[in-house]
Amino acid sequence: MKRFVGPRGTGRLKRGFPAPLGLLIVALIARHALAASQRESDSEPGTWLSPGTEVVFKESDTALLTGDWLAPGQDYLSFVIESVQGERLLLVSHDKSRRGWVRRDQVIPYEQAIDYFTQEIARSPHNDDAYWMRGRVWAAHGANDRAIADLSQAIQLKPDQARFYLQRGLFLLRREQLDQALADCDRAIQLDPKSSGAYVIRARIWLSKDDSQRARADLDAVIRLDPSNRPPRPVVPASVVLASAPRPTRADDPPRGEGGPAPEPEPKTAPDLVARARSWIEQKQYNKAIDDATAALRLDPNFAPAYVCRAQAWARKYRLDREVADYTDAIRLDPGNAGYRVARANSWSAQGRHEEAIADYDDALRAEPANPAFYVARGNEWRRHLKLDAALADYERAIQLDRNYLTAYINHALIWKQRRIFDRAVFELSELIRMAPDNAEAHRTLARILATCNNGAVRDGPRAVAEAIRACELTGWRDPDCLDTLAAAYAEVGDYPSALRWQKEAIQLLRANAPSVLQRAMDYGGRRGVSFEARLAFYKANKPCRE
């Protein structure tokens, strides 16, 4: 992965980074510079960079910038270009489930992929990633023999990669070489016991061998790895399914009423009721979601996802006491689920119950000590209660675990703001923007410091305006916090008419995002809304904002 490059316009730091993060950034700077120079020599202008072009990553660990995360894209072989902005491409997966930005020099047209990876292998015969990528492309072309050969070479070069065995096992399954495929899945599970994909493929192999009992055991393992998955239907050997399935005909279609398709059947199982409840939550029909989740619990009082779903609906209704109660029941039923403990911790935090929140975060991290999001969540709780050393340690641990976790970098920089070490905060945010130039929150946070800092030596009005405008562009001018920051930046340069304009727009958006009386009372009418109005009063009096 390529990360930071050198600083720009930040001046000389008065204080250095903490040792772990400082060494990390220095290493990433050097690596990025070297890789960038190599890419520039490989990249030539072309006419293929147009929307609709199918492309493949040159390196399998290439990440897509999406929101606060650099999301891994290796689960997908190819993407389609949705939009082009200079050297940046917006890619979307074929199933529309993954979308994000990359640089132009990180991809190759799908039609040129075989030639590209063949050249890479000729240049570096020990490049296991090139074999891995070419094997997947061969398989997409239907050349399973060549795909298996490339995966075998990748395994020989790096035999500790579960994904290599898993992919080769899938290719062998397609060729009905069941014993060899089974051996590869077994090895993948040995290397990565949490690989749900390996269990799924192995279940398919057992079905092909008419062993439904072992298939069910593997599918049960998938459910244990992800308890939110719906229970599978009863497993039936593939040969029985194929022999008994009637060929569909027009006469076999279910009857439809006049004017459209038949209505959806009423859910009859707890998982189906929970699925509909989640749909109600997405539609902001929280009472209906609670009714469905409650009905699911009447059918199955031990179905933990129903408690979780109902807790999420209670949270939207600001009934945090009931939210905690439902998460407590879910934890009772599934005490090993760290995600449930983090969700309850977040609710404790919203209620100001600091000790309870920390206890749940601690339990979650004992269960999943390598989950960076859990460290950030606990760090946020430490920071709210001004335990800044503990917060800093949690953010740095999150960065060590996942160098793509942009929120951890932002919150790390905010620690220095709270400590009034503003130059370090500005430096870290500037470096983060270099790493992820399309992260709106990084631009907004930097603009906020540059516009409102009490230290006049740190404030930089023109730069604050530029950073805030970029944040607004990246959020489509529809984020009230970005507009609020833009108003503060204009106030810093003395352009109060613009400050008033954008502050009023921010308030209007904030109100629009809280349409109900209850939400207005809890959100807009709370501290956030009051502060927006207070800043508007400052700008009316031709006064800048100071924080």
C-alpha positions in Angstrom: 0.0 0.0 0.0 1.1 3.5 -0.7 0.5 6.1 2.0 2.0 9.4 3.0 4.3 11.7 1.0 6.3 14.5 2.3 4.9 17.6 4.1 3.8 20.6 2.2 3.4 24.1 3.6 3.4 23.0 7.3 6.6 24.6 8.3 9.1 23.1 10.8 7.5 21.1 13.6 8.2 22.3 17.1 7.5 18.9 18.5 8.0 15.5 17.0 5.5 12.7 16.5 5.3 10.0 19.1 7.8 7.4 18.2 5.5 4.6 16.8 3.5 6.9 14.6 6.5 9.0 13.6 8.5 6.0 12.4 5.4 4.7 10.6 4.9 8.0 8.7 8.6 8.2 7.7 8.6 4.7 6.3 5.4 5.4 4.4 6.8 8.6 2.9 9.8 6.8 1.5 7.8 3.9 0.2 5.2 6.1 -1.5 7.9 8.2 -3.2 9.6 5.2 -4.6 6.4 3.5 -5.7 5.2 6.7 -7.3 8.3 7.1 -9.4 8.0 3.6 -10.6 4.3 4.0 -11.5 5.0 7.2 -13.4 7.4 5.3 -15.7 4.8 2.6 -16.3 1.8 4.9 -16.9 1.1 6.4 -20.3 -1.8 8.5 -21.4 -4.5 6.5 -23.1 -8.0 6.9 -24.4 -9.4 3.9 -22.5 -10.0 5.9 -19.3 -13.7 6.6 -20.0 -16.8 5.8 -18.0 -17.9 2.3 -18.7 -14.4 0.8 -19.1 -13.8 -2.4 -17.2 -10.6 -2.4 -15.3 -8.5 -4.6 -13.0 -6.1 -3.6 -10.2 -2.4 -3.9 -10.9 -1.9 -5.0 -7.4 -4.4 -7.1 -5.4 -4.1 -5.0 -2.2 -5.1 -1.8 -3.9 -7.8 0.0 -1.8 -10.7 2.1 -2.8 -11.2 5.4 -1.0 -14.7 5.4 0.3 -15.8 7.7 3.1 -13.5 7.4 6.1 -12.0 4.1 4.9 -9.6 2.9 2.3 -11.7 -0.2 1.6 -9.9 -3.3 0.3 -11.0 -4.2 -3.2 -9.4 -7.6 -3.5 -12.7 -9.5 -3.2 -13.5 -8.2 -6.7 -11.6 -9.1 -9.8 -12.7 -6.2 -11.9 -14.6 -2.9 -11.6 -16.2 -0.5 -14.0 -15.2 3.2 -14.3 -18.2 5.3 -13.3 -16.6 8.7 -13.4 -13.2 10.3 -14.3 -11.8 13.4 -12.6 -8.3 14.0 -14.0 -6.0 11.3 -12.6 -8.7 10.0 -10.3 -11.2 7.3 -11.2 -14.5 6.5 -9.4 -14.9 2.7 -9.7 -17.9 0.6 -9.0 -18.2 -3.2 -8.7 -20.4 -5.1 -11.1 -23.0 -5.8 -8.3 -22.9 -2.1 -7.2 -22.0 -3.1 -3.6 -18.5 -1.5 -3.6 -17.7 2.0 -4.9 -14.6 4.2 -4.4 -11.8 6.2 -5.9 -8.3 5.2 -7.1 -5.6 6.8 -9.2 -5.5 6.1 -12.9 -2.1 4.4 -12.6 -3.4 1.8 -10.2 -5.5 0.0 -12.8 -5.2 -1.7 -16.2 -8.0 -2.3 -18.7 -9.5 -5.8 -18.3 -8.7 -6.7 -21.9 -5.0 -5.9 -21.3 -4.8 -7.7 -17.9 -3.3 -11.0 -19.1 -0.6 -9.3 -21.1 0.2 -6.9 -18.2 0.6 -9.6 -15.6 2.6 -11.9 -18.0 5.0 -9.0 -18.4 5.2 -8.5 -14.6 6.0 -12.2 -14.1 8.7 -12.1 -16.8 10.2 -9.0 -15.1 9.9 -10.5 -11.6 9.4 -14.3 -11.6 8.9 -14.4 -7.8 6.0 -12.0 -7.9 3.3 -14.2 -6.2 0.7 -11.3 -6.5 1.1 -11.3 -10.3 0.5 -15.0 -10.5 -2.5 -14.6 -8.2 -4.1 -11.9 -10.3 -3.3 -13.5 -13.6 -4.8 -16.8 -12.4 -8.1 -15.0 -11.5 -8.2 -13.4 -14.9 -7.6 -16.7 -16.6 -10.5 -18.2 -14.6 -12.7 -15.3 -15.7 -11.8 -16.2 -19.3 -12.8 -19.8 -18.6 -9.3 -21.1 -18.7 -9.4 -23.0 -15.5 -6.3 -25.2 -16.2 -4.2 -22.0 -16.6 -5.8 -20.5 -13.6 -4.9 -23.5 -11.4 -1.3 -23.5 -12.7 -0.9 -19.8 -11.8 -2.4 -20.4 -8.3 -0.2 -23.4 -7.8 2.8 -21.2 -8.6 1.6 -18.5 -6.2 1.3 -21.1 -3.5 4.8 -22.4 -4.2 6.1 -18.8 -3.8 4.1 -18.0 -0.7 2.5 -21.1 0.9 1.0 -19.3 3.9 -1.7 -17.4 2.0 -5.2 -18.9 2.8 -6.7 -17.0 -0.1 -4.5 -18.8 -2.7 -5.7 -22.2 -1.5 -9.3 -21.0 -1.3 -9.3 -19.7 -4.9 -7.5 -22.8 -6.2 -10.0 -25.0 -4.4 -12.9 -23.1 -6.1 -11.2 -23.7 -9.5 -10.7 -27.4 -8.7 -14.4 -27.7 -7.7 -15.4 -26.3 -11.1 -13.4 -29.1 -12.7 -15.0 -31.6 -10.3 -11.7 -32.5 -8.8 -13.4 -32.8 -5.4 -10.7 -34.5 -3.3 -8.1 -31.9 -4.4 -10.5 -29.1 -3.8 -11.3 -30.4 -0.4 -7.7 -30.5 0.5 -7.2 -26.9 -0.5 -10.2 -25.8 1.6 -8.9 -27.7 4.6 -5.6 -26.0 4.2 -7.2 -22.5 3.8 -9.2 -23.1 7.1 -6.0 -24.2 8.9 -4.3 -21.0 7.8 -7.4 -18.8 8.5 -10.0 -20.4 10.8 -12.3 -17.4 10.4 -12.5 -17.7 6.6 -16.2 -18.1 6.1 -15.7 -18.4 2.3 -13.6 -21.5 2.8 -16.4 -23.1 4.9 -19.0 -22.2 2.2 -16.9 -23.7 -0.6 -16.2 -26.8 1.4 -19.9 -27.1 2.1 -20.5 -27.0 -1.7 -17.9 -29.8 -2.1 -19.7 -31.9 0.6 -23.0 -31.4 -1.3 -21.3 -32.5 -4.5 -20.2 -35.7 -2.6 -23.8 -36.1 -1.3 -22.7 -35.6 2.3 -25.3 -33.3 3.6 -24.4 -33.8 7.3 -20.9 -32.4 6.8 -22.2 -29.7 4.5 -24.6 -28.6 7.3 -21.7 -28.6 9.8 -19.7 -26.2 7.6 -22.7 -23.9 7.1 -23.2 -23.9 10.8 -19.6 -22.7 11.1 -20.4 -19.9 8.8 -23.3 -18.8 11.0 -21.1 -18.9 14.1 -18.5 -16.7 12.3 -21.3 -14.2 11.4 -24.3 -14.6 13.7 -26.2 -12.0 11.7 -26.5 -14.4 8.8 -29.9 -16.0 8.3 -30.0 -19.7 9.1 -29.7 -21.8 6.0 -32.5 -23.8 4.6 -32.4 -27.6 5.2 -29.5 -29.0 3.3 -30.4 -31.4 0.5 -27.9 -33.2 -1.7 -27.4 -31.4 -5.0 -28.4 -34.5 -7.0 -31.8 -34.6 -5.3 -32.4 -30.9 -5.9 -31.5 -31.2 -9.6 -33.6 -34.4 -10.0 -36.7 -33.0 -8.3 -36.8 -29.5 -9.5 -39.5 -29.0 -12.1 -38.7 -27.1 -15.2 -40.4 -23.7 -14.9 -43.0 -22.9 -17.5 -45.3 -19.9 -18.0 -48.1 -22.0 -16.4 -46.0 -22.6 -13.3 -45.8 -18.9 -12.6 -47.7 -17.9 -9.4 -50.9 -16.0 -10.1 -50.6 -12.2 -10.1 -53.3 -9.7 -9.3 -54.3 -7.1 -11.8 -52.0 -4.1 -12.0 -48.8 -5.6 -10.7 -46.9 -8.4 -9.0 -48.4 -10.4 -6.2 -47.9 -9.0 -2.7 -45.0 -10.2 -0.6 -45.9 -13.1 1.7 -46.3 -12.4 5.4 -43.1 -13.4 7.3 -43.6 -16.6 9.3 -40.1 -17.1 10.9 -38.1 -15.1 13.3 -35.3 -14.4 10.8 -37.8 -13.2 8.2 -39.5 -10.9 10.7 -36.1 -9.5 11.7 -35.2 -9.0 8.0 -38.4 -7.0 7.5 -37.8 -5.1 10.8 -34.4 -4.0 9.4 -36.1 -2.8 6.3 -38.5 -0.7 8.4 -35.5 0.9 10.2 -34.1 1.9 6.8 -37.5 3.5 6.0 -37.5 5.2 9.4 -40.6 3.3 10.4 -39.2 2.5 13.9 -42.5 1.5 15.6 -43.1 -1.1 12.9 -39.5 -2.3 13.3 -40.1 -2.8 17.0 -43.3 -4.6 16.4 -41.7 -7.1 14.0 -38.7 -7.7 16.2 -41.0 -8.3 19.2 -43.0 -10.7 17.1 -39.8 -12.5 16.1 -38.9 -12.9 19.8 -42.3 -14.4 20.5 -41.5 -17.0 17.9 -38.0 -17.6 19.1 -37.1 -16.0 22.5 -33.4 -17.0 22.0 -32.9 -15.3 18.7 -30.2 -12.7 19.6 -30.4 -10.8 16.2 -34.0 -9.9 17.1 -32.9 -8.2 20.3 -30.2 -6.4 18.4 -32.6 -5.2 15.7 -35.0 -3.9 18.3 -32.2 -2.2 20.1 -31.3 -0.3 17.0 -34.9 0.8 16.6 -35.0 2.0 20.2 -31.8 4.0 19.6 -33.5 5.8 16.7 -36.3 6.8 19.0 -33.8 8.0 21.7 -35.0 5.3 24.1 -31.5 4.5 25.2 -32.6 2.7 28.4 -34.5 0.1 26.3 -31.7 0.0 23.8 -29.3 -1.1 26.5 -31.8 -3.6 27.9 -32.1 -5.3 24.5 -28.3 -5.4 23.9 -28.0 -6.9 27.4 -30.3 -9.7 26.4 -28.4 -10.2 23.1 -25.2 -10.5 25.0 -26.7 -13.0 27.4 -27.7 -15.2 24.5 -24.4 -14.7 22.6 -21.7 -13.7 25.1 -18.9 -14.1 22.6 -20.2 -11.5 20.2 -17.9 -8.5 20.6 -20.0 -6.4 18.3 -22.9 -6.5 20.7 -20.7 -5.3 23.6 -19.4 -2.4 21.5 -23.0 -1.4 20.6 -24.0 -1.5 24.2 -20.9 0.5 25.1 -21.9 3.2 22.6 -25.3 3.4 24.2 -23.7 3.7 27.7 -21.5 6.5 26.3 -24.4 8.4 24.9 -26.0 8.3 28.4 -22.8 9.6 30.0 -22.2 6.2 31.7 -18.4 6.3 31.3 -17.4 3.4 33.5 -20.0 1.0 32.0 -18.9 2.0 28.5 -15.2 1.4 29.2 -16.0 -2.0 30.7 -17.9 -3.1 27.6 -15.1 -1.8 25.3 -12.6 -3.7 27.4 -14.6 -6.9 27.1 -14.9 -6.4 23.3 -11.2 -5.9 22.9 -10.4 -9.0 25.0 -12.6 -10.9 22.5 -11.2 -9.3 19.4 -7.8 -7.7 20.3 -7.0 -7.1 16.6 -10.1 -5.0 15.7 -9.0 -1.4 15.1 -12.6 0.0 15.2 -12.9 -1.1 18.8 -9.8 0.8 19.8 -11.1 3.9 18.1 -14.4 3.6 19.9 -12.7 3.2 23.2 -10.4 6.0 22.4 -13.3 8.3 21.7 -14.7 7.5 25.1 -11.4 8.3 26.8 -11.2 11.5 24.8 -14.7 12.6 25.9 -13.6 12.3 29.5 -10.3 14.1 28.9 -8.2 11.0 29.4 -6.0 11.9 26.5 -3.0 9.7 27.0 -5.3 6.6 27.0 -7.1 7.9 23.9 -3.8 8.6 22.1 -2.6 5.0 22.9 -5.8 3.5 21.5 -5.7 5.6 18.3 -2.1 4.6 17.7 -2.9 0.9 18.3 -5.7 1.2 15.7 -3.3 2.7 13.2 -0.8 -0.1 13.8 -3.6 -2.6 13.1 -5.0 -0.9 10.1 -3.1 1.8 8.3 -6.1 2.5 6.1 -8.3 3.5 9.0 -8.6 7.2 8.3 -10.9 8.0 11.3 -8.1 6.9 13.6 -5.7 9.4 12.0 -8.2 12.2 12.3 -9.0 11.5 15.9 -5.3 11.2 16.7 -4.8 14.7 15.3 -7.7 16.0 17.4 -5.9 14.9 20.6 -3.2 17.5 19.8 -5.9 20.1 19.3 -7.3 19.3 22.7 -3.8 19.6 24.2 -3.4 22.9 22.3 -0.4 21.6 20.4 -1.9 23.0 17.2 1.1 22.8 15.0 1.2 19.0 15.4 -2.5 18.7 14.7 -2.2 20.8 11.5 0.8 18.7 10.4 -0.9 15.3 10.9 -4.1 16.5 9.1 -2.0 17.9 6.2 -0.3 14.5 5.9 -3.5 12.7 6.1 -4.9 14.8 3.2 -1.9 13.8 1.2 -2.6 10.2 1.8 -6.4 10.5 1.2 -7.1 13.7 -0.7 -10.8 12.9 -1.1 -11.5 12.5 2.6 -14.0 15.3 3.4 -13.6 15.0 7.1 -9.9 15.5 7.0 -10.3 18.7 5.0 -13.1 19.9 7.3 -11.2 19.2 10.5 -8.1 21.0 9.2 -10.2 23.9 8.0 -11.8 24.2 11.4 -8.5 24.5 13.2 -7.1 27.0 10.7 -10.2 29.1 10.9 -11.1 29.1 14.6 -7.9 28.4 16.6 -7.3 30.7 19.5 -3.6 30.9 18.6 -3.3 33.5 15.9 0.0 32.1 14.7 -1.9 28.9 13.6 -4.8 30.5 11.9 -4.7 30.8 8.1 -8.0 32.2 6.8 -7.3 31.7 3.0 -6.2 28.2 3.5 -9.1 27.5 5.8 -11.5 28.7 3.0 -9.8 26.4 0.4 -9.9 23.4 2.7 -13.5 24.0 3.7 -14.6 24.5 0.1 -13.0 21.1 -0.8 -14.8 19.5 2.1 -18.1 20.9 0.8 -17.4 19.8 -2.8 -16.7 16.2 -1.6 -20.0 16.1 0.3 -22.0 17.7 -2.5 -22.6 20.8 -0.4 -25.2 18.9 1.6 -23.3 18.4 4.9 -24.2 21.0 7.6 -20.9 20.6 9.5 -18.9 21.3 6.3 -21.0 24.4 5.6 -20.7 25.5 9.2 -16.9 25.3 8.9 -17.0 27.1 5.6 -18.9 29.9 7.3 -16.3 30.1 10.0 -13.5 30.2 7.4 -15.2 33.1 5.6 -15.6 34.9 8.9 -11.8 34.5 9.6 -11.0 36.3 6.3 -13.6 39.0 7.1 -16.1 38.1 4.5 -19.1 38.2 6.8 -21.8 38.2 4.1 -20.5 34.8 2.9 -20.2 33.6 6.5 -23.9 34.5 7.1 -25.0 32.9 3.8 -23.3 29.6 4.5 -24.2 29.5 8.2 -27.9 30.0 7.4 -27.6 27.2 4.8 -26.0 24.9 7.4 -28.8 25.6 9.9 -31.4 24.9 7.2 -29.8 21.6 6.4 -29.5 20.7 10.1 -33.2 21.3 10.5 -34.1 19.3 7.4 -32.1 16.4 8.7 -34.2 16.4 11.9 -37.8 16.6 10.6 -39.6 15.2 13.7 -40.3 17.2 16.8 -38.4 14.6 18.9 -35.4 14.7 16.6 -35.4 18.5 16.7 -35.5 18.4 20.5 -32.6 15.8 20.7 -30.4 17.0 17.8 -31.1 20.5 16.4 -32.5 21.8 19.7 -29.5 20.3 21.6 -25.9 21.6 21.9 -25.2 21.2 18.2 -28.2 23.3 17.0 -27.5 25.9 19.7 -23.9 26.3 18.7 -24.9 26.8 15.0 -27.3 29.6 16.0 -24.6 31.1 18.3 -22.2 31.3 15.5 -24.8 32.9 13.3 -25.2 35.6 15.9 -21.4 36.2 15.9 -21.3 36.7 12.2 -24.2 39.1 12.3 -22.1 41.1 14.7 -19.1 40.9 12.4 -17.2 38.7 14.8 -15.2 35.6 13.9 -15.6 32.2 15.6 -12.9 31.1 18.2 -12.7 27.6 19.6 
